[in-house]
Amino acid sequence: MSSHDGLLRSRGAHARVTFVELFFDLVFVFAVTQLSHSLVAHLTLGGALQTLFLLLAVWWVWMYTCWFTNWVDPDRPVVRMLLFTLMLAGLLMSAAIPNAFGHEGLLFAVAYAFIQVTRSVFMCFATRGRDPVNHRNYLRITSVRGR
């Protein structure tokens, strides 16, 4: 079975950016805005270190999701629904940024973990039997033993 039969993009086709992907990027523009407001509100060395930590978490989510969208076909309904679900979690994570080291820390952490785990588990299923290299990569990312 070739990759175009499932949830993955065809490797030979030119991948265009979809509106869903652009909307996902806007969620992270909001996150960066929240980070900048948080830094201005806590303009100390401690505040800068906390903002840097949150920036790295936001960057990690965004970067891995961009990598994910390079492989999956966002025109498939299940992929589109997953992206909207990840966007919702990203909005919750972004909204928690101003108080991520306070009373909204759990919300930030749960949203972050949900995005990372859900996306990676989805890819384990999407790549199984279709893309052995990425399948092993995502098994490793989700800490599931891969051969």
C-alpha positions, -999 to +999 in steps of 0.1 A: +000+000+000+015+034-010+015+065+012-012+082-008-037+054+001-038+065+038-034+096+058+001+105+045+009+129+018+021+115-015+059+119-015+060+128-052+034+156-051+042+192-043+029+199-008+009+231-006+002+249+027-035+246+036-057+271+054-059+248+084-021+248+087-021+286+084-048+289+111-027+266+133+002+290+129-020+318+141-025+300+173+012+302+179+013+338+169-011+343+198+013+322+220+043+345+211+021+375+218+013+360+253+050+354+259+060+389+251+032+403+274+044+379+301+080+391+297+070+428+299+049+420+330+079+402+347+109+422+335+134+405+358+160+378+353+136+353+368+108+365+345+131+363+315+142+327+324+105+317+329+096+332+295+125+315+279+114+281+293+078+287+280+091+299+247+111+266+243+079+246+251+058+266+226+086+263+200+088+225+206+051+220+201+050+242+170+081+227+154+070+191+159+035+199+146+050+215+115+071+184+109+039+164+114+021+184+088+049+178+063+040+141+063+002+139+068-025+150+043-044+179+059-072+175+033-082+142+050-111+148+074-095+128+103-062+148+099-081+181+097-101+172+129-068+163+147-053+196+137-084+215+150-081+195+182-044+204+185-053+240+178-078+241+207-052+226+230-027+252+217-051+280+225-056+266+260-018+263+264-013+299+251-041+313+273-023+298+303+010+314+296+006+345+317+001+324+348+019+292+337+041+294+368+011+300+390-025+289+392-026+279+354+005+258+354-015+226+353-035+238+323-003+247+304+013+213+312-017+192+304-023+211+271+014+207+262+015+170+270-018+164+252-005+180+220+028+161+221+014+127+229-018+129+207+002+140+176+028+114+181+004+085+187-016+095+157+016+093+136+024+059+149-009+047+135-007+067+102+028+055+093+023+019+103+029-003+072+033+028+050+065+046+061+088+024+082+114+051+089+089+077+102+071+049+120+102+041+140+109+078+146+074+083+161+076+051+181+108+065+196+092+099+202+063+083+221+088+061+239+072+030+225+097+003+216+104+004+179+123-021+158 
